[in-house]
Amino acid sequence: MLQELPIGIQSFADLRSKGYLYVDKTQVIHRLITSGKPFFLSRPRRFGKSLLVSTMEAIFKGQKDLFKGLWIADNWDWTKSYPVIRVDFGGTANRSPEALTNSLMGKVNANAKENNINLETIELPDRFEELITKLHQFTEQKVVVLIDEYDKPIIDNLSNLDIADANRLVLHDFYQVMKAADEHLHFIFLTGVSKFSKVSIFSGLNNLTDITLEAQFATICGYTQTELELYFDPYIEQLAQKEKLSKQEAIEKIKYWYDGYSWDGVNFVYNSFSTLMFFRQQEFKDHWFSTGSPTFIVNILKKHNDVKSLLEPFQMQDTDFDSFDIQAIDPRILMFQTGYLTIIKKEQDPFDSTMLYTLGVPNEEVNRALTRHLLANYAEISLPEVNEGCRQMMRQLVSGDSQQFERSLQAMFARIPYQLWGNDEKYYHSMLLLWLNALGFKPDAEMCTDKGRIDAVWTWQERVVIAEVKYAASDGGKDVADNTSTTAKLLDTALAQIREVRYYERYAGENKRIALLGVAFVGKEIVCRMEELS
């Protein structure tokens, strides 16, 4: 019998007492809670942060029975327990600084009531400090403070920066209390999605350690490959039978769709929510992206009008991750912190001691969902229309029907409202890149030669399509015939380039049908040609 999956379960006590499947993270949690005092961890939404906080709470409260059979059961002093203040911003009103203040006041009062403490001060920061001090005095044990989703009052209001900034000031005063109450605190842990540079918890708290990019805690949230194959083996077997795949083929397909997240470029994990939903539904599709609200991210990306830098891997310095300011949002940092990009490689700059991080889209789930949402937003057409267009064009690629594929591309561009057209090459190129990416084309970084690099390759079962894209700005002074001639020349150049550098040779021995696809566009005019490789 399959063990029940803990979908939506954020309480460690509920998970363990009701027999849900639990991937044992207690060894790495033990390493964290015994190695210092104030810590911060950033992870995307629905990545297990709340369950992590709940697990820590159960450990510090000495709830030994919940840990039977887990690593920490025999590696923790259960004779000692600590008073715990847990603040979960997931359930906090935050649409105004007044609402946020009142909601936090309610949480402080609830913690005081739970511990039979009478608070006398009036203002929120004073009341929070009083709670910490009296808990230490009454229990004779220093206090543990666990704060979940510390940045939610800011994240939820990025579309209204006045409210976001006002909430930031409330949070600043609230978090500063922990610096003043340091002598009464045993352990502090904060989680969130983003590391905002001006919230001041990072400069205000004494020696707050950001463990987001530390290798020793890289797998504290999410599932490693080993954990997936160990804990979910019955579900993998079930999937293999359903999909008529070998067990290894099933594992590779799951990996392609949901693995790929890393915060050190070495240790990679699966998105825990997507993995659980996938095993429950046994269906390869978008599980994680669809549960969020990506509108503000899509709007920011559209405003910057540069999807190419997001669809292809790019490098950032380690110091770039500490510069996230709500008044000047860098879309690349936003994409990383919210889980749409991840670290795929980490290396030292050969010219100095700076660490360089290569970022890219983590997996097929994120790639497919993100590009199609962006495409719908860029072209101002509905997501169902985008999905249907993708299905239609995929059939055309499989059959080798370049004429229909060309007509589909032209129809897509023709549907874009005329107000969006301009003379910006980035816009046109972004549109085309989004379409190719949504169809499954991927840049092939391994195919670099002294003559060039493959633009994109698309594979599906026995079909391989190798693409080269050429663009030229439209010359308004030329007539249609001249622009058409320019486009035709670009198309010939694209196909000739594929043949010249012999991009297709790596696939020649795989018994696949190989086609060469040239795409050329001048302004709004698009032509393409597909040639089967004999």
N, C-alpha and C positions, 0 to 999 in steps of 0.2 A: 504494500500500500504506500502511495506517495505521501510524504510528509507535507503538511499544509504550508503554503508559502506566505510569508509575513507581509503581504502587500498592504501598505497604509498603516502598518503597526509601528508606532514610534516609541512606545513604552516597552522598556526592557522587561519589566515585571510581567506585563501582559503576554509578551512574546514567549517568555520562558514558562510561565505558569499554565499557558494554554497549549503548549507543545508545538509551537510553530518552528519551522526550520531556522536555525541560527548558525551563521558562519562565524566561527570563534575568532574574535579579534582581541581577546583579553590579554594576550601576550604583548602585543604592541601597545595596548592601552596601559598596561603595567609599566612598560618602559617609559611612557610619557609621564605618568602621574608620580613616578619616583625619581624624575630627573630634573626637577626644578619647580618653579612656582607659577609665574604668569605666562600663559601661552595663548597664541592665536592661530587658528586654522581656517583657511579659505578653501571652500569647495563649492561646486555648482549646486543649484537647487536639486532636491530629491536624490541626494547622493549619500544619504545615511547619516547626516550630521546630527539630527535630532535623536536618533537611536544611539549614537555614540555618546551624546551628552547624558541620556537616560541611563546608559550602562555605567558611566562614571558615577552618577548619582547613587546607583544601587551599590557600587563598590564602597564608596565613602561612607554610606549609611550602614555598612556591615551586613548587608542582606545575603548572607552566605548561601542559603538554600537555593537561591536563584542561579547559582554558578556551579551547581553539581555537574561534574563531567567536563567542565571547561578548564583551560590551562591555569587560570588564576586561582582556582579552588584550593590548590595546594601551595600557592606562592604568594599569599597575602595574609597579613595579621588581622584576622576577623574578630579579635577580642577588642579592637578599638574602632570606634565610629566617630564621624565628624558631623557637625551641624552643616547643612547644605542650603544655600540660597540659590534657587534655580529661577532664572528669568528667561522666558521664552517669548521672543518678539513676534513669533508666528501668529499669536493670538492677541496682538496688541493693536488698539486703535491708533492710527497714525496719519489721518488725513488733515490734521492741523497740529501745531505744537501744543495747543491746549488739550486736545484729545489725547495726545501722546503722554503728556504730563499726568493727566488724570488716570490713564490706564496704568502707567508705571506706579503711581501712588497706590492703586488698587493691588498690584502685585506685591509691593512692599508690605502693605497692611495684611495681606493674606499670609505672607511668610511669618509675620509677627504673631498673628493669631494662631497659626499652626504650632508655634513654639511657646505659646502662652506668655508673650512678651507685650508689655504696654509701652507704646511709643508716645512721646510727649512733644517732639518737635513738629513744626508745621510744614516747612518747605521740603520739597522732594529730596534734594541732595542731603540735607541734614537728617531727614528721616531714614534714608538708606544707610548713612553712616551710623546712626544710632542703633539700627537693627543689627549691623555687623558687630558693633562694640558689645551690645548687651548679650548677643548670642554667645560670644566668646566668654563673657563673664559668667553667664548662667550655666553653661555646659562645661566650662574649664577646658574646652578644646578650641583650637583655632578654626576659623570658618572657611568652608569651601564655597566659592562663587562660580556658578556655571551659567554662562549667558549664550543662548542659542539665537542665531540669526540677528546678531547685534546691529546689522546695517539695514534691516528690512524697512524701517521708517524712512530711510533715504532712497533705497532701491524702488520702493513702491511709488515714489513721487518724482522720479526723474523727468517726467513730462511736465512738471511744475516745479521749477528750480527754486522758487521763493519758499515754497513749503518744505522742499527737501533741505534747504539751507537752514530754515528755522528749526526743523527737527534735528539737524546736526548740532545746533547749539544746545538743545535739550539733552541730547546724548552726551555731549562733551561734559556738561556739568554733572551728569549722572555718573559717568565712568571715572571722572576725576576723584570721586569719593574713595575709590579703591586705593588710590595713591596715599591719601591721608590716613586710611585705615590699614595700612600695610602690616603693622605689628599684630593685627588681629586676624590675619588671613593665612591660611595654610596652603591653599591652591586656588588659582584663578585660570579659567579656561573660557575663551570666547570663540564662537564660530560665526561665519558669515560667508557671503558670496564674494564681496569686494573688499579690498583694502583701501579705504578712502584716506587720502593723504592728509586731510585737514579735519578729521574727526577728533584728533588729538589723543586718542587712547594710546596710540603708538609712541608718542613723545611724553605723554602724561604718566602712564604707569611705569613703575620702576622696573627696568630691564625686561619689558615684555618681549617674549621670543616668538617671532613669526616662524612657524614650522611648516608653512605651506609648501615650500620647495625642498624641504629636507628629505634626503633619501631614506633615512631610518623610519620616517612616518609616511612614506609615499603610498603605502597600501592600507592605511588605517581606515579609509572609506573605500567602497567599491570591492569587487571580487577579482582576485588574481586568477590566472589560468589554472593553477594547481587547485585553488579553492573551488573553482567552477566544476572541474572534472571530478573532484572528491565529493562535494556536497550535493551536486545536482545530477549525479550519474543516472539515477532512474529517469529523470526528465529527459536527459540526452538520449537515452535508449528509446524512450517513447517517441521522441521527435524523429529519430533515425527510421523507425518503423513507419511512421506516418508519411514521411517524405521519401521513403524508399531509397535511403542513403546508407552508406556504411557509417559506423559510429564516428570514424575519423573525419569523414566528409561532413557529417552533421556538426562536429566540433569546429571545423574550419569555417563553415558558413555562419555559425553563431559568432565566432571571433570576428569575421569580416563585418558583421552588422553592428555588434555592440561592444567590442573590446576597443582598446586604443587610447585610453586616457592615461596620461602620465604627468607627474609634477617634478620628475628628475631626469626624464629622458632615458631611463633604464628600466624601471619597474612600471609595468602597465597593468591597468585594471579595467574591468567591465563596469559600465554604468549599472549600479545595483537595481534601480527602479526599472529600467528597461529590461534587464535580465529576468527579474521576477515576473513582470508582465508578459514577457515573451514566453517563458515556460508555462505560465498559466494558460495563455491563449494559443500557444504553439503556432504562431503566425509571425512571419518576418515582415515587420512594418514599423512605422514610427510610433513608439510608445511614450518616449520622454518629451520630445519637442511639443507634441500636441497637448500636453497637460499644462504647459506654461502659457505665458502671454508675451510672445516675441515681438509684438508690434513696435515697441519703443526701440528695440535693437534694429529691426528692419528699417525703421525711419532714420535712425542715426547713420546706418550704412548707406542708405540712399542719399542722404545729405552730403556725405563725403564722396559719393560717386566713384568708388574705387574698389570693386569686388575682386579684381584680379589679384591684389595683394592678400586677399583672404582665401581665395580658392587655391592658391599655390603657396607652398611653404615659404616662410620668410624668417629672418633672424632679428632678435632683440637682445639688448644687454640686460644683465641682472638688475641694474639700477632702474630700468624702465618700469619694472613691476611695482615700484614704490611711488609712482608719480600719478596716481589716479585721482583726479580732481573733478568734482561734480560740475564745476563751472567750465571746464575744458576737457571734455571726455575724449580720450583716444579710443577710437572704435576697436583697435586691435587688442588693447588691454581689456576693454569691456567684453569682447568676444571670448578672450581667454578665461576671464574670471567667471563668466556665466556659462562656460562649458561648451561653447561652439568651436573653440580652438583648444589645442592642448600642446604640451611640449613633446616633440618627437625626437629631439636630440639635444644634448648639452655638451659643450666643449669649451676649452679655454682659447681666448683670442691669441693667435700666435705672436702678436706684436706687443701685448701687455698682459696684465693679470686679470683682465675682465673676463667674466664668464658669458658665453654666447648661448642663447637658447633658440633653437629652430622650432617654430610653431606651425601647426597645420591642423586641418579638420581631422578629428579622431577616428571616425568610422562611417559606414554607409548610412546608418540611421540619421546622423546629424547632417551629412552631406546632402542626402536626398531631401530631407525636410527643409533645411535652410535654403538651399538653392531654389527650390520650388516656391517657397514663401517669398523670397526676394524677387523671383521672376514675376510672380503675380503682382507684387507691389510696384516693380519697375514698369511693367507693361500695363498696369491698371486693368487687369483682367482677373477673373475669379480663380481660386485655387482648383476647383473641379475642372475648369477649362484648361488650366495648365496641365493637370494630370492626364486628361484625355489627349491633349496634344502630344505629350510625351509617349503615351502608349502607341499612338498612331505612328509617330516617327520611329519608334523602336521597331515596329513591324516593317517599316520601309527599309530600315538598315539591315534587318535580317534577310529580307528578300532581295536586297541590292537594287531597289528601285530609286535611283538617284533623282529622276525627274519628279516623282511624287515628294521625295524628301525636300527637294528644292522648293517646290510649291508650298509645302508646309512651312518652311522657313520664311518664305516671302509672306505667307498669310499671317504668320505670327507678327512680323514686323509691321505689316499693314494695319493690324488692329490697334497698334499703339496710338493713343490720341495725338493729334498733330501738335498740340501745345508742348508735348514732351520732346519733340524733335528739335535739334539745334545743330551747331557745328562742333560739338564736343566729341572728339574721337573716343574718349573714355566711356561715354554713355553707350555708343554703338558696340564697342568691344565688350563692355560689361554684359550687355544683353546677350550677345552671341556666346560668350563664355558661360553664362548662366544656363542657357539652353543646352549646350554640349555637356555641361557638368550634370544637369538634371537627367540627361539621357544615360549617364554612366561613363562618359568620357573622362579619362584621368590623364593629367600630365605624366609622362614617363621620364622621371629624373635619371634613370639608368641609361637612357639612350642618348646621352650627350656625346658628341664627336667634335673633331676640329672643324667640321663643316656646319654644325648646328645641333639643334635638339628637337625631338619630336614634340609637336604641339599637344596632341592628345591621342589616346588609343581607347577603343571601345571593344569589349569582349563579351560575348554571350554564347555559352555552350561552344559550338564548333565555329562560330563566326567571330572574326577579328576585323575591325575597321580602324585604319590608321589615318589620322586627319592632320591637315596642315591648313592654317587659316591666314589669309592675307587681307589687308585693309588699306584703303587709300581715301583721303578726304575728298569729298565731292567738289568739283570745280563748277561753281554756279555759272561761270562764263562759258562753259562748253555746252554743246547741245547733247541730247540724249545719246546719239550715236557715238560721240567721243567718250562719254562715260562708260557706255557698254563695251567699247573697245578696250578701255583701261581695265575693266573688270575681267574681260576674257584673258588679257595678258597676265593678270594676277593669278587667275585660275591655272593657266599653263605653268606659271612659275611654281605654284604650290605643289602640283603633282610632280613636276620635274625635281623639286627639292627632295620629296619623299624617296623617289627612285635613286637620286644621286647619292644620298647618304645611306641608302639601303636599310631604312628603318625596319622593314618587314622581316629581315633575315632571322631575328630571334624567334619568330613564330613559325618559320617555314617547316621545321621538323615536328610540329605538333599535330599534324593531320587536321588543320583548320582551314576554313575558307577565308582567304585574306582579300580585303578590298582596300583600295587607296581612295581617300575622300579629300578632295580639294574644295575649300570654301573661300570665296572671294566676295568682298562687298565694297562698293564705292558709295559713300553716303547711305542712302536707303535702298539702293539696288543690290540685290544678293543673287549670286549664282553659285551652283555647286556641281561637281561631277564626281561620280563614283566609278572606279575602274577595278574590275576583278583582276587579281594577280594570277596569271597563268603559270 
